[in-house]
């Protein structure tokens, strides 16, 4: 603070008023409208592969039928890159669905990119997993290496792991997934998938209640609470689920970054899967009760800043499914889809929403999430357990979004 002599005070005040008037600037307005979305596979002329047939997640990556939780498809694996884990101990505290926690200061609209991986399925093929290294862990390490390579060549801000980190929600599976993914060299945010919900091994049977969400929070909660990028809301709420008559620990989050908003949504059912399959039932549920995912999303949409460029959704289940995977079995039924869509359109004009990134069906696919809303994109990444696939998303300063399969 500068010392100002009394005799110069009046002169200084007049001078400051003049400078302030001369340096005024305009404040940015609201959403900037629909950006162009360019979606392409790396090494192609802009076209994505057509959706292929689903394969059996319980078999080797090359064949079979759908199981009760998923379907398969994927790429070839590359070189392995292992590293040391950096696990953190989560803090216990009260749920907080309020203002975002500040990480890296938000510098406003700038070009950046992010990566998406899904369906890792650590522990697949074991009645009881004890930390073995196998093809599944090897492909997960390849995906980590791909993302770390992208961090050297792209302006990569963060990565999402969009569910099914484990095959049957065993603590040993979560621990191995954590060990592998902690080698990522960018901030990353995991989501629950239906296989992460219900502790279930064919040899030992199924737990009496879905405990995987609590294990997930204990394993990965620090990634949200101590995030070093953007601003994060992570309520980590345990609420009573009147539909299933049990406690549920929903794992929803919101990330605000450089004028964009990302919602990670826990739509996973808390119903048990069929006895021969692992995980919770594969369909999506809105959880439309106090503390559930749909009410939380409505609340957070109402708080989206007016100058937001676009809103993205990251979730395990997509909204639209292929004809061989009926929607009532693998995602929302028609009534639930209508409620989801109404929640979005009651909050903002449709131009604000880019679309969603999902997995679950184990296919690479891009299309419209709703038949009557073709601009809302649904982008699915093939299962990591099959081919270490990584989706790269580039967001340009003008709002253009380009989606590619990482090499």
TORROLUM-835065 format. One line per 8 residues: their letters; for each residue x, y, z of C-alpha. Coordinates in nm, 2 decimals, decimal comma, m for minus. Example, Ala and Ser with C-alpha at 12.3 -4.5 7.8 and 13.67 -1.06 7.14 Angstrom:
AS> 1,23/m0,45/0,78; 1,37/m0,11/0,71
This chain:
XXXXXXXX> 0,00/0,00/0,00; 0,14/0,33/m0,10; 0,15/0,63/0,14; m0,02/0,94/m0,01; 0,06/1,28/0,13; m0,24/1,48/0,24; m0,16/1,76/0,01; m0,19/1,53/m0,30
XXXXXXXX> m0,50/1,33/m0,19; m0,76/1,52/m0,39; m0,54/1,52/m0,71; m0,48/1,14/m0,68; m0,85/1,06/m0,63; m0,94/1,26/m0,95; m0,67/1,08/m1,14; m0,78/0,74/m1,02
XXXXXXXX> m1,14/0,81/m1,12; m1,03/0,91/m1,47; m0,81/0,59/m1,52; m1,09/0,36/m1,39; m1,34/0,51/m1,64; m1,09/0,47/m1,93; m1,01/0,11/m1,85; m1,37/m0,03/m1,83
XXXXXXXX> m1,45/m0,36/m2,01; m1,76/m0,56/m2,11; m1,86/m0,87/m1,90; m1,92/m1,19/m2,10; m2,28/m1,29/m2,16; m2,46/m1,63/m2,15; m2,41/m1,96/m2,34; m2,26/m1,91/m2,68
XXXXXXXX> m2,48/m2,14/m2,87; m2,43/m2,47/m3,05; m2,06/m2,54/m3,14; m1,97/m2,76/m3,43; m1,90/m3,12/m3,31; m1,65/m3,30/m3,51; m1,63/m3,67/m3,43; m1,38/m3,90/m3,59
XXXXXXXX> m1,15/m4,20/m3,54; m0,78/m4,13/m3,54; m0,64/m4,23/m3,88; m0,98/m4,21/m4,06; m1,16/m3,95/m4,27; m1,39/m3,85/m4,00; m1,62/m4,15/m3,97; m1,65/m4,37/m3,66
XXXXXXXX> m1,69/m4,74/m3,69; m2,04/m4,87/m3,69; m2,16/m5,04/m3,38; m2,06/m5,40/m3,39; m2,21/m5,71/m3,24; m2,19/m5,75/m2,86; m1,96/m6,01/m2,73; m1,95/m6,20/m2,40
XXXXXXXX> m1,78/m6,02/m2,13; m1,71/m6,35/m1,95; m1,51/m6,50/m2,24; m1,18/m6,40/m2,40; m1,22/m6,08/m2,60; m1,30/m6,26/m2,93; m1,65/m6,41/m2,89; m1,97/m6,51/m2,72
XXXXXXXX> m2,30/m6,37/m2,61; m2,41/m6,09/m2,38; m2,40/m6,17/m2,01; m2,66/m6,01/m1,77; m2,44/m5,70/m1,72; m2,26/m5,62/m2,04; m2,14/m5,69/m2,39; m1,79/m5,68/m2,55
XXXXXXXX> m1,58/m5,53/m2,82; m1,24/m5,37/m2,83; m0,90/m5,30/m2,98; m0,56/m5,46/m2,96; m0,34/m5,39/m2,66; m0,01/m5,21/m2,69; 0,30/m5,19/m2,47; 0,27/m5,22/m2,09
XXXXXXXX> 0,38/m4,93/m1,86; 0,37/m5,01/m1,49; 0,44/m4,77/m1,21; 0,41/m4,72/m0,84; 0,07/m4,65/m0,69; 0,01/m4,34/m0,49; m0,29/m4,42/m0,28; m0,45/m4,17/m0,04
XXXXXXXX> m0,65/m4,22/0,27; m1,00/m4,07/0,24; m1,13/m3,83/0,50; m1,45/m3,91/0,68; m1,69/m3,62/0,69; m2,05/m3,50/0,63; m2,19/m3,50/0,28; m2,16/m3,16/0,11
XXXXXXXX> m2,35/m3,09/m0,20; m2,28/m2,72/m0,20; m2,03/m2,50/m0,37; m1,75/m2,65/m0,57; m1,41/m2,71/m0,40; m1,15/m2,50/m0,57; m0,86/m2,68/m0,73; m0,65/m2,52/m1,01
XXXXXXXX> m0,77/m2,16/m1,07; m1,02/m2,15/m1,36; m0,86/m1,93/m1,63; m1,18/m1,91/m1,84; m1,23/m2,05/m2,20; m0,91/m2,21/m2,33; m0,84/m2,50/m2,55; m0,79/m2,83/m2,36
XXXXXXXX> m0,85/m3,20/m2,40; m0,96/m3,49/m2,18; m0,96/m3,87/m2,20; m1,22/m4,14/m2,13; m1,17/m4,51/m2,05; m1,44/m4,75/m1,94; m1,51/m5,11/m1,84; m1,17/m5,21/m1,69
XXXXXXXX> m1,31/m5,52/m1,51; m1,02/m5,61/m1,28; m1,08/m5,96/m1,15; m1,27/m6,10/m1,44; m1,23/m6,48/m1,47; m1,17/m6,55/m1,09; m1,41/m6,68/m0,84; m1,21/m6,49/m0,58
XXXXXXXX> m0,95/m6,24/m0,69; m0,63/m6,21/m0,49; m0,44/m5,94/m0,70; m0,31/m6,15/m0,99; m0,15/m5,99/m1,29; m0,32/m6,11/m1,61; m0,44/m5,99/m1,95; m0,70/m5,77/m1,79
XXXXXXXX> m0,45/m5,59/m1,57; m0,21/m5,57/m1,86; m0,47/m5,39/m2,08; m0,55/m5,15/m1,80; m0,18/m5,06/m1,78; m0,17/m5,01/m2,15; m0,46/m4,77/m2,13; m0,27/m4,58/m1,85
XXXXXXXX> 0,04/m4,56/m2,07; m0,17/m4,43/m2,36; m0,31/m4,15/m2,15; 0,03/m4,06/m2,01; 0,16/m4,04/m2,37; m0,13/m3,81/m2,46; m0,03/m3,59/m2,17; 0,30/m3,54/m2,35
XXXXXXXX> 0,15/m3,45/m2,69; m0,20/m3,30/m2,61; m0,31/m3,03/m2,37; m0,46/m3,31/m2,16; m0,64/m3,17/m1,85; m0,79/m3,48/m1,69; m0,93/m3,83/m1,76; m1,25/m4,01/m1,67
XXXXXXXX> m1,28/m4,38/m1,59; m1,65/m4,44/m1,67; m1,74/m4,74/m1,45; m1,69/m5,11/m1,41; m1,34/m5,07/m1,27; m1,39/m5,41/m1,11; m1,57/m5,72/m1,21; m1,75/m5,81/m0,88
XXXXXXXX> m1,68/m5,53/m0,63; m1,42/m5,73/m0,43; m1,19/m5,51/m0,22; m0,89/m5,68/m0,38; m1,02/m5,58/m0,72; m1,07/m5,21/m0,61; m0,72/m5,22/m0,47; m0,56/m5,35/m0,79
XXXXXXXX> m0,76/m5,10/m1,00; m0,64/m4,82/m0,77; m0,28/m4,94/m0,79; m0,28/m4,93/m1,17; m0,48/m4,61/m1,22; m0,27/m4,41/m0,96; 0,01/m4,42/m1,23; m0,19/m4,17/m1,44
XXXXXXXX> 0,01/m3,85/m1,48; m0,30/m3,63/m1,51; m0,59/m3,58/m1,26; m0,85/m3,85/m1,31; m1,21/m3,91/m1,19; m1,36/m4,26/m1,17; m1,73/m4,35/m1,18; m1,92/m4,65/m1,05
XXXXXXXX> m2,05/m4,91/m1,29; m2,30/m5,19/m1,22; m2,02/m5,44/m1,17; m1,88/m5,22/m0,89; m2,20/m5,22/m0,69; m2,27/m5,56/m0,55; m2,00/m5,78/m0,40; m2,06/m6,11/m0,58
XXXXXXXX> m1,84/m6,40/m0,66; m1,98/m6,73/m0,79; m1,79/m6,94/m0,55; m1,88/m6,75/m0,24; m2,22/m6,62/m0,34; m2,35/m6,26/m0,32; m2,34/m6,02/m0,03; m2,67/m5,93/0,15
XXXXXXXX> m2,65/m5,57/0,05; m2,47/m5,36/m0,22; m2,15/m5,25/m0,05; m1,94/m5,16/m0,35; m2,03/m4,79/m0,35; m1,89/m4,76/0,00; m1,57/m4,94/m0,10; m1,54/m4,72/m0,41
XXXXXXXX> m1,57/m4,40/m0,19; m1,31/m4,53/0,05; m1,07/m4,61/m0,23; m1,11/m4,31/m0,46; m1,28/m4,04/m0,26; m0,96/m3,84/m0,21; m0,94/m3,79/m0,59; m1,25/m3,57/m0,56
XXXXXXXX> m1,19/m3,41/m0,23; m0,83/m3,32/m0,31; m0,87/m3,25/m0,68; m0,60/m3,02/m0,83; m0,79/m2,92/m1,14; m1,10/m2,71/m1,18; m1,37/m2,69/m0,92; m1,53/m3,01/m0,79
XXXXXXXX> m1,85/m3,09/m0,60; m1,85/m3,44/m0,45; m2,14/m3,49/m0,20; m2,06/m3,86/m0,13; m2,41/m3,89/0,02; m2,54/m4,20/0,21; m2,92/m4,19/0,19; m3,21/m4,42/0,24
XXXXXXXX> m3,33/m4,58/m0,08; m3,70/m4,64/m0,03; m3,72/m4,84/m0,36; m3,48/m5,10/m0,23; m3,52/m5,04/0,15; m3,15/m5,00/0,22; m2,88/m4,74/0,26; m2,71/m4,62/m0,06
XXXXXXXX> m2,39/m4,42/m0,10; m2,43/m4,23/m0,42; m2,11/m4,14/m0,61; m2,21/m3,83/m0,81; m1,98/m3,54/m0,88; m1,96/m3,22/m1,07; m1,64/m3,07/m1,23; m1,63/m2,71/m1,36
XXXXXXXX> m1,33/m2,64/m1,58; m1,26/m2,33/m1,80; m1,62/m2,25/m1,88; m1,74/m2,61/m1,91; m1,93/m2,83/m1,67; m1,90/m3,21/m1,64; m2,15/m3,42/m1,44; m2,04/m3,77/m1,33
XXXXXXXX> m2,37/m3,95/m1,26; m2,44/m4,26/m1,06; m2,75/m4,41/m1,23; m2,65/m4,77/m1,13; m2,93/m4,99/m1,00; m2,90/m5,13/m0,65; m3,09/m5,44/m0,75; m2,89/m5,76/m0,74
XXXXXXXX> m2,80/m5,91/m1,08; m2,91/m6,26/m1,17; m2,74/m6,54/m0,98; m2,52/m6,65/m1,26; m2,39/m6,29/m1,33; m2,18/m6,05/m1,13; m2,26/m5,71/m1,01; m2,59/m5,52/m0,98
XXXXXXXX> m2,86/m5,55/m1,23; m2,74/m5,39/m1,56; m3,03/m5,14/m1,60; m3,01/m4,77/m1,50; m3,23/m4,62/m1,23; m3,31/m4,25/m1,18; m3,31/m4,28/m0,80; m3,58/m4,02/m0,79
XXXXXXXX> m3,61/m3,98/m0,42; m3,46/m3,74/m0,16; m3,08/m3,75/m0,19; m3,10/m3,96/m0,51; m2,92/m3,89/m0,84; m3,20/m3,72/m1,04; m3,29/m3,47/m0,76; m2,92/m3,40/m0,71
XXXXXXXX> m2,88/m3,34/m1,09; m3,17/m3,10/m1,10; m3,02/m2,90/m0,80; m2,68/m2,88/m0,97; m2,82/m2,78/m1,31; m3,00/m2,49/m1,14; m2,66/m2,37/m1,02; m2,47/m2,39/m1,35
XXXXXXXX> m2,30/m2,06/m1,42; m2,47/m1,83/m1,68; m2,15/m1,81/m1,88; m2,11/m2,18/m1,92; m2,00/m2,29/m2,27; m2,13/m2,65/m2,27; m2,24/m2,92/m2,03; m2,11/m3,28/m2,06
XXXXXXXX> m2,24/m3,59/m1,89; m2,02/m3,89/m1,79; m2,21/m4,20/m1,69; m2,17/m4,58/m1,71; m2,49/m4,66/m1,89; m2,58/m4,48/m2,20; m2,94/m4,35/m2,28; m2,98/m4,54/m2,61
XXXXXXXX> m2,90/m4,91/m2,65; m2,85/m5,13/m2,96; m3,14/m5,34/m3,07; m2,98/m5,65/m2,92; m2,96/m5,49/m2,58; m3,32/m5,38/m2,48; m3,33/m5,05/m2,30; m3,54/m5,18/m2,01
XXXXXXXX> m3,26/m5,43/m1,93; m2,95/m5,22/m2,00; m3,04/m4,86/m1,93; m3,35/m4,64/m1,87; m3,70/m4,74/m1,98; m3,90/m4,50/m2,19; m4,06/m4,33/m1,89; m3,73/m4,28/m1,72
XXXXXXXX> m3,57/m4,14/m2,04; m3,85/m3,88/m2,06; m3,79/m3,78/m1,70; m3,42/m3,75/m1,76; m3,47/m3,53/m2,07; m3,73/m3,31/m1,89; m3,48/m3,25/m1,62; m3,23/m3,11/m1,87
XXXXXXXX> m3,47/m2,91/m2,07; m3,65/m2,76/m1,77; m3,31/m2,62/m1,66; m3,16/m2,49/m1,98; m3,21/m2,46/m2,35; m3,09/m2,77/m2,54; m2,81/m2,58/m2,70; m2,62/m2,58/m2,37
XXXXXXXX> m2,58/m2,96/m2,37; m2,31/m3,13/m2,58; m2,40/m3,49/m2,48; m2,27/m3,78/m2,28; m1,98/m4,03/m2,26; m2,06/m4,39/m2,16; m1,96/m4,75/m2,17; m2,14/m5,06/m2,04
XXXXXXXX> m2,23/m5,22/m2,38; m1,86/m5,27/m2,46; m1,87/m5,12/m2,80; m1,74/m4,81/m2,98; m2,04/m4,61/m3,09; m2,15/m4,26/m3,16; m2,50/m4,14/m3,22; m2,79/m3,94/m3,07
XXXXXXXX> m2,90/m4,01/m2,72; m3,26/m3,93/m2,79; m3,45/m3,99/m3,12; m3,62/m3,65/m3,09; m3,30/m3,47/m2,98; m3,05/m3,56/m3,25; m2,80/m3,29/m3,14; m2,74/m3,45/m2,80
XXXXXXXX> m2,46/m3,69/m2,87; m2,40/m4,02/m2,70; m2,04/m4,14/m2,73; m1,94/m4,49/m2,61; m1,59/m4,61/m2,56; m1,51/m4,98/m2,61; m1,41/m5,19/m2,31; m1,06/m5,14/m2,17
XXXXXXXX> m1,06/m5,51/m2,07; m1,08/m5,60/m2,44; m0,84/m5,36/m2,61; m0,72/m5,08/m2,39; m0,93/m4,83/m2,59; m0,90/m4,46/m2,49; m1,12/m4,19/m2,62; m0,96/m3,85/m2,67
XXXXXXXX> m1,18/m3,54/m2,67; m1,04/m3,20/m2,79; m1,23/m2,89/m2,69; m1,12/m2,58/m2,89; m1,14/m2,22/m2,77; m1,44/m2,16/m3,00; m1,63/m2,45/m2,85; m1,57/m2,70/m3,12
XXXXXXX> m1,55/m3,05/m2,99; m1,35/m3,32/m3,17; m1,36/m3,69/m3,05; m1,11/m3,95/m3,16; m0,98/m4,29/m3,07; m0,64/m4,24/m2,92; m0,37/m4,43/m3,11
